[in-house]
Amino acid sequence: MTKRMGYRDWRWLTVWWHYLFLLWSTVNGQTRYSIPEELERGSLVGNLAKDLGLGLSAIFDRNLRVASEAGEQYFSVDAGKGELLVNDRIDREALCGQSASCVLPLQVVIENPLQLHRIEVEIRDINDNAPSFLKSDHVIEIAESTVVGVQFPLEMAVDPDCIWFYGFLLNSVAVSLTALLSPLPIGCYWEMLCSNSIQNCTKRSTPSPLQPQHRKR
């Protein structure tokens, strides 16, 4: 009786492992796409069927689809063309915060036989946020005899598109304040320009001329 039960267990174990092998059979190699954030719904990411070596007929017969490992379905497949499309607006700052890289892993599911392909979509940052201060007004008292190069402490400005904070340097007695340029990971710099008085200031965030705006891994 014991030997018979052991034989049955062995048979079921063999069938189970065979099923798992088919279920998790994943094609070697990994496809990676790179897109900017804030693309409109329906924007093309890449030709998924072509990159995976599938014909258009296989898309219908094998029910090609994608599933996000993060839960949110930011992408979909055009069954007529086999193209990977943006399914929802992607905000890089909301998704990845101030991380230097932002990559969304996806599982491509193909049936008959069942296969899984793991692909990645890199979300590149665009300069879509303006720098801001916690306080809207700043009062600085500067003596008339102040020499060029004297530094004055200011509240830090924060730009979600840049990882670092910013400091300022007095460039002239005419009160022109410009941010100190630094090698920023994402490639931004911030400047505040004043004309004649500290109240007439404008601020802007700009891609750094010293570095590319986006970096691809």
Secondary structure, DSSP 8 states (H G I E B T S, - for coil): -HHHHHHHHHHHHHHHHHHHHHHT-B-SS-EEEEEETT--TT-EEEEHHHHTT--HHHHHHTT-EEEETTSS--EEEETTTTEEEE-S---HHHHHTT-S--EEEEEEEETTTTEEEEEEEEEE-------B-SSS-------TT--TT--------B-TT-SS---EEE--TTT-EEE-----SS-EEEEEEESSSTTSEEEEEEE-TTS-S----
